[in-house]
Each structure stands twice: as C-alpha cells, then as structure tokens.
Amino acid sequence: MARSIMEVAFLGTQKTEMEGAKYVKVFYGDEPDGKTEHGLSVIGMAAADEVADEIFFAGSQFEPLQLVRITFDVSRGGQNKGKNLALHIEAVDTRKGAQPSAAKPSPSTPADAPKA
C-alpha cells in the first residue's frame, strides 16, 4: 500500500447510510479532458472507515472550489487498478510548518546587488 497527497479543487463531501453501513465520499474537481466533459471533471474518492465522520464534517469547513489537500492510501484493487481511500482533508493554506517560498529579486533590483 502507498500513501499519497494531492491538491485539488474541493466540491463536497457526501455521507450515505444503508443497512447499518456508512459510506463517505469526497468529491473534487480535475481538469476536463475536453472530449467528454467541459468545466471541471467531477471525481469521487471513498473515505477510509476509521476517518469517515472526520472527513465528512471537514467538508463543511470549505468553500466550493477551494483548494484542499487530500491525503490518501492507494491499495491494489481489481484488474490492476488502484483503490484510493481518503485519510485526511485540509485547506491548502493550513499546512503546518509550511515555509513561504523564497523571495525572488524584483526586476528593478539586479540579482547580484549587495544585500543590506
């Protein structure tokens, strides 16, 4: 099993309960392929059972199309396809320990100018 992180446009979370089982999905937007869809391509990812409620309620904290970071596990599924399970979702600007990118010299200041 592998773990991965992606940043995508948030669309929503959904919870369905049937016969005592709870299913939670995260929906996000991806670039359209220009052939079968225009605008955003809507993609859903199931949430892992142990964090399903957390992920569902986290969805209420985001605006539509807000950039979010989804941490997910990828396990082997049928027919050599991966099965993604969401583990955590957060707003991109809330990453702990994130460092601002290094400032680039402005066009009016030569890159080799002495620093104060």
Summary of the structure (lengths in Angstrom):
residues: 116
radius of gyration: 19.2
end to end distance: 50.1
largest distance: 70.1
contacts: 254
relative contact order: 0.23
helix: 16%
strand: 47%
